[in-house]
């Protein structure tokens, strides 16, 4: 999985890069190696906002893009929360795909068709 990290009004340090890479490493094991994640971190300039460190992520998979957004008072905590949110979305997406595949297989079995994916021509 490719990880792209950008910062708006925030310098992306090596420690932050390592933290993002470490947290998204587990997600990378569950998705295709061709997938791409874009992480954008920034700091809110408004002093009235308590959760001033914000991180957003877009995970581009085959046919779908997953989005996550988190804001906390600490940048490392924000990255951790963001990765957990993305992990839940990836898990849910995988379960939905498996369920669809099983449902199709059962429907084909009930209709008397082979479940190999290709329909037999008459």
mmCIF file of the C-alpha atoms, coordinates in Angstrom:
data_MODEL
# 
_entry.id   MODEL 
# 
loop_
_atom_site.group_PDB 
_atom_site.id 
_atom_site.type_symbol 
_atom_site.label_atom_id 
_atom_site.label_alt_id 
_atom_site.label_comp_id 
_atom_site.label_asym_id 
_atom_site.label_entity_id 
_atom_site.label_seq_id 
_atom_site.pdbx_PDB_ins_code 
_atom_site.Cartn_x 
_atom_site.Cartn_y 
_atom_site.Cartn_z 
_atom_site.occupancy 
_atom_site.B_iso_or_equiv 
_atom_site.pdbx_formal_charge 
_atom_site.auth_seq_id 
_atom_site.auth_comp_id 
_atom_site.auth_asym_id 
_atom_site.auth_atom_id 
_atom_site.pdbx_PDB_model_num 
ATOM 1   C CA . UNK A 1 1   ? 0.000   0.000   0.000   1.00 0.00 ? 1   UNK A CA 1 
ATOM 2   C CA . UNK A 1 2   ? 1.263   3.441   -0.896  1.00 0.00 ? 2   UNK A CA 1 
ATOM 3   C CA . UNK A 1 3   ? 1.051   6.123   1.790   1.00 0.00 ? 3   UNK A CA 1 
ATOM 4   C CA . UNK A 1 4   ? 1.104   9.807   0.883   1.00 0.00 ? 4   UNK A CA 1 
ATOM 5   C CA . UNK A 1 5   ? 1.338   12.302  3.764   1.00 0.00 ? 5   UNK A CA 1 
ATOM 6   C CA . UNK A 1 6   ? 0.778   16.021  3.332   1.00 0.00 ? 6   UNK A CA 1 
ATOM 7   C CA . UNK A 1 7   ? 0.673   18.846  5.825   1.00 0.00 ? 7   UNK A CA 1 
ATOM 8   C CA . UNK A 1 8   ? -1.245  22.111  5.563   1.00 0.00 ? 8   UNK A CA 1 
ATOM 9   C CA . UNK A 1 9   ? 0.200   24.811  7.837   1.00 0.00 ? 9   UNK A CA 1 
ATOM 10  C CA . UNK A 1 10  ? 2.031   21.994  9.668   1.00 0.00 ? 10  UNK A CA 1 
ATOM 11  C CA . UNK A 1 11  ? 5.486   20.618  9.066   1.00 0.00 ? 11  UNK A CA 1 
ATOM 12  C CA . UNK A 1 12  ? 5.399   16.858  8.505   1.00 0.00 ? 12  UNK A CA 1 
ATOM 13  C CA . UNK A 1 13  ? 8.261   15.579  10.647  1.00 0.00 ? 13  UNK A CA 1 
ATOM 14  C CA . UNK A 1 14  ? 9.956   12.210  10.393  1.00 0.00 ? 14  UNK A CA 1 
ATOM 15  C CA . UNK A 1 15  ? 8.341   11.138  13.678  1.00 0.00 ? 15  UNK A CA 1 
ATOM 16  C CA . UNK A 1 16  ? 4.902   11.941  12.288  1.00 0.00 ? 16  UNK A CA 1 
ATOM 17  C CA . UNK A 1 17  ? 5.671   10.046  9.070   1.00 0.00 ? 17  UNK A CA 1 
ATOM 18  C CA . UNK A 1 18  ? 6.795   7.017   11.078  1.00 0.00 ? 18  UNK A CA 1 
ATOM 19  C CA . UNK A 1 19  ? 3.668   7.157   13.258  1.00 0.00 ? 19  UNK A CA 1 
ATOM 20  C CA . UNK A 1 20  ? 1.369   7.307   10.224  1.00 0.00 ? 20  UNK A CA 1 
ATOM 21  C CA . UNK A 1 21  ? 3.256   4.498   8.465   1.00 0.00 ? 21  UNK A CA 1 
ATOM 22  C CA . UNK A 1 22  ? 3.174   2.344   11.592  1.00 0.00 ? 22  UNK A CA 1 
ATOM 23  C CA . UNK A 1 23  ? -0.546  2.866   12.239  1.00 0.00 ? 23  UNK A CA 1 
ATOM 24  C CA . UNK A 1 24  ? -1.586  2.266   8.613   1.00 0.00 ? 24  UNK A CA 1 
ATOM 25  C CA . UNK A 1 25  ? 0.691   -0.779  8.259   1.00 0.00 ? 25  UNK A CA 1 
ATOM 26  C CA . UNK A 1 26  ? -1.996  -3.095  9.692   1.00 0.00 ? 26  UNK A CA 1 
ATOM 27  C CA . UNK A 1 27  ? -4.554  -1.717  7.247   1.00 0.00 ? 27  UNK A CA 1 
ATOM 28  C CA . UNK A 1 28  ? -2.095  -2.325  4.416   1.00 0.00 ? 28  UNK A CA 1 
ATOM 29  C CA . UNK A 1 29  ? -2.100  -6.040  5.223   1.00 0.00 ? 29  UNK A CA 1 
ATOM 30  C CA . UNK A 1 30  ? -5.882  -6.219  4.715   1.00 0.00 ? 30  UNK A CA 1 
ATOM 31  C CA . UNK A 1 31  ? -6.077  -4.404  1.373   1.00 0.00 ? 31  UNK A CA 1 
ATOM 32  C CA . UNK A 1 32  ? -4.470  -4.772  -2.027  1.00 0.00 ? 32  UNK A CA 1 
ATOM 33  C CA . UNK A 1 33  ? -0.819  -3.721  -2.394  1.00 0.00 ? 33  UNK A CA 1 
ATOM 34  C CA . UNK A 1 34  ? -2.007  -1.493  -5.244  1.00 0.00 ? 34  UNK A CA 1 
ATOM 35  C CA . UNK A 1 35  ? -4.215  0.566   -2.915  1.00 0.00 ? 35  UNK A CA 1 
ATOM 36  C CA . UNK A 1 36  ? -3.266  4.118   -2.011  1.00 0.00 ? 36  UNK A CA 1 
ATOM 37  C CA . UNK A 1 37  ? -3.940  6.170   1.116   1.00 0.00 ? 37  UNK A CA 1 
ATOM 38  C CA . UNK A 1 38  ? -3.678  9.963   1.244   1.00 0.00 ? 38  UNK A CA 1 
ATOM 39  C CA . UNK A 1 39  ? -3.294  11.463  4.729   1.00 0.00 ? 39  UNK A CA 1 
ATOM 40  C CA . UNK A 1 40  ? -3.624  15.229  5.206   1.00 0.00 ? 40  UNK A CA 1 
ATOM 41  C CA . UNK A 1 41  ? -2.759  16.758  8.585   1.00 0.00 ? 41  UNK A CA 1 
ATOM 42  C CA . UNK A 1 42  ? -3.344  20.360  9.559   1.00 0.00 ? 42  UNK A CA 1 
ATOM 43  C CA . UNK A 1 43  ? -3.763  22.648  12.517  1.00 0.00 ? 43  UNK A CA 1 
ATOM 44  C CA . UNK A 1 44  ? -6.835  24.806  13.033  1.00 0.00 ? 44  UNK A CA 1 
ATOM 45  C CA . UNK A 1 45  ? -5.849  28.458  13.319  1.00 0.00 ? 45  UNK A CA 1 
ATOM 46  C CA . UNK A 1 46  ? -8.895  29.453  15.382  1.00 0.00 ? 46  UNK A CA 1 
ATOM 47  C CA . UNK A 1 47  ? -7.897  29.643  19.087  1.00 0.00 ? 47  UNK A CA 1 
ATOM 48  C CA . UNK A 1 48  ? -11.495 28.940  20.151  1.00 0.00 ? 48  UNK A CA 1 
ATOM 49  C CA . UNK A 1 49  ? -11.317 25.425  18.698  1.00 0.00 ? 49  UNK A CA 1 
ATOM 50  C CA . UNK A 1 50  ? -10.162 22.956  21.366  1.00 0.00 ? 50  UNK A CA 1 
ATOM 51  C CA . UNK A 1 51  ? -9.459  20.088  18.950  1.00 0.00 ? 51  UNK A CA 1 
ATOM 52  C CA . UNK A 1 52  ? -7.021  21.975  16.790  1.00 0.00 ? 52  UNK A CA 1 
ATOM 53  C CA . UNK A 1 53  ? -5.058  19.099  15.269  1.00 0.00 ? 53  UNK A CA 1 
ATOM 54  C CA . UNK A 1 54  ? -6.995  17.598  12.378  1.00 0.00 ? 54  UNK A CA 1 
ATOM 55  C CA . UNK A 1 55  ? -6.207  14.617  10.149  1.00 0.00 ? 55  UNK A CA 1 
ATOM 56  C CA . UNK A 1 56  ? -8.091  13.345  7.128   1.00 0.00 ? 56  UNK A CA 1 
ATOM 57  C CA . UNK A 1 57  ? -7.507  10.165  5.165   1.00 0.00 ? 57  UNK A CA 1 
ATOM 58  C CA . UNK A 1 58  ? -8.728  8.832   1.833   1.00 0.00 ? 58  UNK A CA 1 
ATOM 59  C CA . UNK A 1 59  ? -8.129  5.179   1.060   1.00 0.00 ? 59  UNK A CA 1 
ATOM 60  C CA . UNK A 1 60  ? -8.440  4.415   -2.651  1.00 0.00 ? 60  UNK A CA 1 
ATOM 61  C CA . UNK A 1 61  ? -9.368  0.803   -3.284  1.00 0.00 ? 61  UNK A CA 1 
ATOM 62  C CA . UNK A 1 62  ? -10.578 -0.932  -6.410  1.00 0.00 ? 62  UNK A CA 1 
ATOM 63  C CA . UNK A 1 63  ? -14.034 0.520   -7.043  1.00 0.00 ? 63  UNK A CA 1 
ATOM 64  C CA . UNK A 1 64  ? -14.422 2.380   -3.735  1.00 0.00 ? 64  UNK A CA 1 
ATOM 65  C CA . UNK A 1 65  ? -12.850 5.225   -1.769  1.00 0.00 ? 65  UNK A CA 1 
ATOM 66  C CA . UNK A 1 66  ? -13.055 5.258   2.022   1.00 0.00 ? 66  UNK A CA 1 
ATOM 67  C CA . UNK A 1 67  ? -12.868 8.578   3.929   1.00 0.00 ? 67  UNK A CA 1 
ATOM 68  C CA . UNK A 1 68  ? -12.046 9.358   7.564   1.00 0.00 ? 68  UNK A CA 1 
ATOM 69  C CA . UNK A 1 69  ? -11.753 12.611  9.519   1.00 0.00 ? 69  UNK A CA 1 
ATOM 70  C CA . UNK A 1 70  ? -10.552 13.104  13.108  1.00 0.00 ? 70  UNK A CA 1 
ATOM 71  C CA . UNK A 1 71  ? -9.674  16.071  15.335  1.00 0.00 ? 71  UNK A CA 1 
ATOM 72  C CA . UNK A 1 72  ? -8.109  16.047  18.820  1.00 0.00 ? 72  UNK A CA 1 
ATOM 73  C CA . UNK A 1 73  ? -5.876  18.310  20.936  1.00 0.00 ? 73  UNK A CA 1 
ATOM 74  C CA . UNK A 1 74  ? -2.795  16.124  20.187  1.00 0.00 ? 74  UNK A CA 1 
ATOM 75  C CA . UNK A 1 75  ? -1.468  15.247  16.712  1.00 0.00 ? 75  UNK A CA 1 
ATOM 76  C CA . UNK A 1 76  ? -0.320  11.709  17.589  1.00 0.00 ? 76  UNK A CA 1 
ATOM 77  C CA . UNK A 1 77  ? -3.677  10.909  19.172  1.00 0.00 ? 77  UNK A CA 1 
ATOM 78  C CA . UNK A 1 78  ? -5.395  12.274  16.061  1.00 0.00 ? 78  UNK A CA 1 
ATOM 79  C CA . UNK A 1 79  ? -3.393  9.925   13.819  1.00 0.00 ? 79  UNK A CA 1 
ATOM 80  C CA . UNK A 1 80  ? -4.197  6.976   16.103  1.00 0.00 ? 80  UNK A CA 1 
ATOM 81  C CA . UNK A 1 81  ? -7.928  7.736   16.053  1.00 0.00 ? 81  UNK A CA 1 
ATOM 82  C CA . UNK A 1 82  ? -7.832  8.215   12.286  1.00 0.00 ? 82  UNK A CA 1 
ATOM 83  C CA . UNK A 1 83  ? -6.202  4.838   11.711  1.00 0.00 ? 83  UNK A CA 1 
ATOM 84  C CA . UNK A 1 84  ? -8.729  3.105   13.992  1.00 0.00 ? 84  UNK A CA 1 
ATOM 85  C CA . UNK A 1 85  ? -11.614 4.700   12.102  1.00 0.00 ? 85  UNK A CA 1 
ATOM 86  C CA . UNK A 1 86  ? -10.119 3.627   8.783   1.00 0.00 ? 86  UNK A CA 1 
ATOM 87  C CA . UNK A 1 87  ? -9.492  0.100   10.111  1.00 0.00 ? 87  UNK A CA 1 
ATOM 88  C CA . UNK A 1 88  ? -13.185 -0.240  11.039  1.00 0.00 ? 88  UNK A CA 1 
ATOM 89  C CA . UNK A 1 89  ? -14.246 0.947   7.594   1.00 0.00 ? 89  UNK A CA 1 
ATOM 90  C CA . UNK A 1 90  ? -11.908 -1.505  5.841   1.00 0.00 ? 90  UNK A CA 1 
ATOM 91  C CA . UNK A 1 91  ? -13.196 -4.364  7.999   1.00 0.00 ? 91  UNK A CA 1 
ATOM 92  C CA . UNK A 1 92  ? -16.815 -3.455  7.229   1.00 0.00 ? 92  UNK A CA 1 
ATOM 93  C CA . UNK A 1 93  ? -16.062 -3.150  3.498   1.00 0.00 ? 93  UNK A CA 1 
ATOM 94  C CA . UNK A 1 94  ? -14.398 -6.581  3.437   1.00 0.00 ? 94  UNK A CA 1 
ATOM 95  C CA . UNK A 1 95  ? -17.324 -8.174  5.273   1.00 0.00 ? 95  UNK A CA 1 
ATOM 96  C CA . UNK A 1 96  ? -19.802 -6.664  2.818   1.00 0.00 ? 96  UNK A CA 1 
ATOM 97  C CA . UNK A 1 97  ? -17.802 -8.006  -0.127  1.00 0.00 ? 97  UNK A CA 1 
ATOM 98  C CA . UNK A 1 98  ? -17.664 -11.501 1.385   1.00 0.00 ? 98  UNK A CA 1 
ATOM 99  C CA . UNK A 1 99  ? -21.386 -11.436 2.112   1.00 0.00 ? 99  UNK A CA 1 
ATOM 100 C CA . UNK A 1 100 ? -22.186 -10.463 -1.486  1.00 0.00 ? 100 UNK A CA 1 
ATOM 101 C CA . UNK A 1 101 ? -20.037 -13.296 -2.799  1.00 0.00 ? 101 UNK A CA 1 
ATOM 102 C CA . UNK A 1 102 ? -21.722 -15.862 -0.529  1.00 0.00 ? 102 UNK A CA 1 
ATOM 103 C CA . UNK A 1 103 ? -25.191 -14.566 -1.453  1.00 0.00 ? 103 UNK A CA 1 
ATOM 104 C CA . UNK A 1 104 ? -24.447 -14.846 -5.170  1.00 0.00 ? 104 UNK A CA 1 
ATOM 105 C CA . UNK A 1 105 ? -23.157 -18.374 -4.690  1.00 0.00 ? 105 UNK A CA 1 
ATOM 106 C CA . UNK A 1 106 ? -26.327 -19.411 -2.846  1.00 0.00 ? 106 UNK A CA 1 
ATOM 107 C CA . UNK A 1 107 ? -28.606 -17.802 -5.445  1.00 0.00 ? 107 UNK A CA 1 
ATOM 108 C CA . UNK A 1 108 ? -26.795 -19.583 -8.264  1.00 0.00 ? 108 UNK A CA 1 
ATOM 109 C CA . UNK A 1 109 ? -27.024 -22.871 -6.365  1.00 0.00 ? 109 UNK A CA 1 
ATOM 110 C CA . UNK A 1 110 ? -30.775 -22.432 -5.855  1.00 0.00 ? 110 UNK A CA 1 
ATOM 111 C CA . UNK A 1 111 ? -31.261 -21.646 -9.538  1.00 0.00 ? 111 UNK A CA 1 
ATOM 112 C CA . UNK A 1 112 ? -29.282 -24.706 -10.578 1.00 0.00 ? 112 UNK A CA 1 
ATOM 113 C CA . UNK A 1 113 ? -26.459 -22.791 -12.206 1.00 0.00 ? 113 UNK A CA 1 
ATOM 114 C CA . UNK A 1 114 ? -22.772 -23.473 -11.661 1.00 0.00 ? 114 UNK A CA 1 
ATOM 115 C CA . UNK A 1 115 ? -21.266 -21.092 -9.105  1.00 0.00 ? 115 UNK A CA 1 
ATOM 116 C CA . UNK A 1 116 ? -17.957 -20.677 -10.941 1.00 0.00 ? 116 UNK A CA 1 
ATOM 117 C CA . UNK A 1 117 ? -18.829 -17.142 -12.024 1.00 0.00 ? 117 UNK A CA 1 
ATOM 118 C CA . UNK A 1 118 ? -19.214 -17.794 -15.733 1.00 0.00 ? 118 UNK A CA 1 
ATOM 119 C CA . UNK A 1 119 ? -22.696 -18.793 -16.876 1.00 0.00 ? 119 UNK A CA 1 
ATOM 120 C CA . UNK A 1 120 ? -23.038 -21.874 -19.044 1.00 0.00 ? 120 UNK A CA 1 
ATOM 121 C CA . UNK A 1 121 ? -24.310 -21.201 -22.560 1.00 0.00 ? 121 UNK A CA 1 
ATOM 122 C CA . UNK A 1 122 ? -27.111 -23.327 -23.981 1.00 0.00 ? 122 UNK A CA 1 
# 
